[in-house]
C-alpha cells in the first residue's frame, strides 16, 4: 500500500510505503521490548541478591573470617 503525501500549499509529493513503515516500526518496538525485558531481568537479579545479602547478614556477622587480608594479597615480582 502506497500513500502520496502532498503538503498544504506545496509541490513536494512523497510516496510512502505504509506496510514497510509499519514493519520497520514493529521491528523497533520488538527491539525496545527485548531491551526492557533484559533490564527487568537484571533488576530482578539485583533485588534477589540484595535480599539474600540482607537475610544472611545477621547470620554471617558472628562467623569468623575464612581469609584475612594478608591471605588475599597477591605478590607480583
C-alpha positions as CSV (number, residue, x, y, z in Angstrom):
1,X,0.0,0.0,0.0
2,X,1.5,3.3,-1.1
3,X,0.2,6.7,0.0
4,X,1.1,10.0,-1.6
5,X,1.7,12.9,0.8
6,X,1.3,16.4,-0.5
7,X,1.9,19.2,2.0
8,X,-0.6,22.0,2.0
9,X,0.5,24.7,-0.4
10,X,3.5,22.7,-1.5
11,X,4.6,21.0,-4.7
12,X,6.6,18.2,-3.0
13,X,5.0,14.8,-3.3
14,X,6.4,12.0,-1.2
15,X,5.3,8.4,-1.7
16,X,5.3,6.3,1.5
17,X,5.0,2.6,1.6
18,X,2.8,2.2,4.7
19,X,3.3,-1.5,5.1
20,X,7.1,-1.2,5.0
21,X,7.0,1.7,7.5
22,X,4.7,-0.3,9.8
23,X,7.1,-3.3,9.6
24,X,10.0,-1.0,10.5
25,X,8.2,0.4,13.5
26,X,7.2,-3.1,14.6
27,X,10.9,-4.2,14.5
28,X,11.9,-1.2,16.5
29,X,9.2,-1.9,19.1
30,X,10.3,-5.6,19.3
31,X,13.9,-4.4,20.0
32,X,12.7,-2.0,22.7
33,X,10.6,-4.7,24.3
34,X,13.7,-7.0,24.3
35,X,15.8,-4.3,26.0
36,X,13.1,-3.7,28.6
37,X,12.8,-7.4,29.4
38,X,16.6,-7.6,29.8
39,X,16.5,-4.6,32.1
40,X,13.7,-6.1,34.2
41,X,15.6,-9.4,34.5
42,X,18.7,-7.6,35.6
43,X,16.7,-5.6,38.2
44,X,15.1,-8.8,39.5
45,X,18.5,-10.4,39.9
46,X,19.8,-7.4,41.7
47,X,16.9,-7.4,44.1
48,X,17.3,-11.1,44.8
49,X,21.0,-10.6,45.5
50,X,20.3,-7.7,47.9
51,X,17.6,-9.8,49.6
52,X,20.0,-12.7,50.1
53,X,22.7,-10.4,51.4
54,X,20.4,-8.8,53.9
55,X,18.9,-12.1,55.1
56,X,22.4,-13.6,55.6
57,X,23.9,-10.5,57.1
58,X,23.0,-11.3,60.7
59,X,24.0,-14.9,60.4
60,X,27.4,-14.2,58.9
61,X,28.3,-11.3,61.3
62,X,29.1,-13.9,64.0
63,X,31.0,-16.2,61.8
64,X,34.8,-16.0,61.7
65,X,36.5,-14.8,58.5
66,X,38.0,-17.6,56.5
67,X,40.6,-15.4,55.0
68,X,42.4,-12.4,56.3
69,X,43.6,-9.5,54.1
70,X,47.1,-11.0,54.3
71,X,45.8,-14.3,52.8
72,X,44.3,-12.4,49.9
73,X,47.2,-10.3,48.8
74,X,48.8,-11.3,45.5
75,X,52.5,-10.7,45.2
76,X,53.9,-9.6,41.9
77,X,57.6,-9.8,41.1
